[in-house]
Amino acid sequence: PRAGYQEDGEGLAQDPAIEGRGMRVVTSFHPAGLEQTGAEMLRSFARHWPESVELVVFAEDCVEDARAVIGDRAKVLPCNWPDLVVFRETCAKHGLHARGIGYKLDAARFAPKGWAIHYGLSDYAGPCFWLDSDVITHADVGEDFLFGLFPGRTYLTGLFRDGLSVPYTETGIIGFN
């Protein structure tokens, strides 16, 4: 088993208060993302998601600002993963960044999402969701709805777009069981 993300000895083990039927949601953003949509995402999460759902936020260079928005409703941790730094340096060394290959293929730009999913979920055994920082919740989200997204032995769920000529999958909300 992997140790998961640690900050000053504080692991991401499920909060005993929500053990049993709990769930975890993970997100991440940088300062511009917090300013553009992240703050509203955090406020809408606090307003509309059940208290039993634990929110883990990985904030890149804006931990205190994110904590000021969400307070105690979320665990806010820094994005200080050494392997991400090495990955970004490697991308820069080989010209693999937005100017060289285009925005949509910029792995260094989108890499924190993968790292946050890995570190945010690696030590958690229950149902989990990735939620992009631009996903604003406009209505109450019930536990039954969330658990209903994992029928039977479903291990991965998301929002899929049927009927399009090119079937783009929405990755702003991804569920792992």
MOGIVEN-V616803 format. One record per helix or strand of 2 or more residues. SS is the DSSP state (h for helix, s for strand). FROM is the first residue (numbers start at 1). LEN is the number of residues. If there is no record, write none. Layout:
BEGIN
<<SS:FROM:LEN> <SS:FROM:LEN>>
END
This chain:
BEGIN
<<h:16:3> <s:23:8> <h:31:18> <s:53:8> <h:63:11> <s:74:5> <h:82:12> <h:98:4> <h:103:3> <h:107:15> <s:128:4> <h:143:6> <s:156:5> <s:169:8>>
END
